[in-house]
Amino acid sequence: MTPKKQTLRSQTDSLEKAVMLRSLGDVLQLVGELQESHIVLEESLAVAKRLKSPNYIAASLFSLGNNARDRQQKYKGIFQERSQPMI
């Protein structure tokens, strides 16, 4: 775990922490780190839930949905590649 992620995770819960975790998760997704993105986005959702913030819960769920879509597309592509006959 990078020092910045560790610092972020050790902060007390706040709306800013939820936003920073969600932003980090979104960036990780953009660079193709889908599993790590999923983990960070789940942390963002957990913070938002503990703070009982419907808007931040919704935003985290939206990002998690985008992550799930990208992971499904990635694995679907891998499966299709493997099912193609070797020539």
Phi, psi and omega in degrees: 000135180287155180301325180293318178296319180297318178298315180298316182292333182276350179291153176291155181298134175202165177297326178297319179297317179300317180293316181296318178296317180296318178297317177298316178299319179295320179293317178301322178295317181298328180267008173091006178271070190292320181291313178297321177302314180301316181298313182293320179295324175296322177296318178300316178297318181297318178297313180300321179293317179297328178275354180053051181249099183304321181294319180284328173298314180298318180296319178295318178297322178298314179296320177297323177296318177296321178297315180298320178298313181295320178295321179295317179295321179297311183288330176295319178296319178296316180297317180296322178297319182288334183273354178285138178294142177283133180245000000 
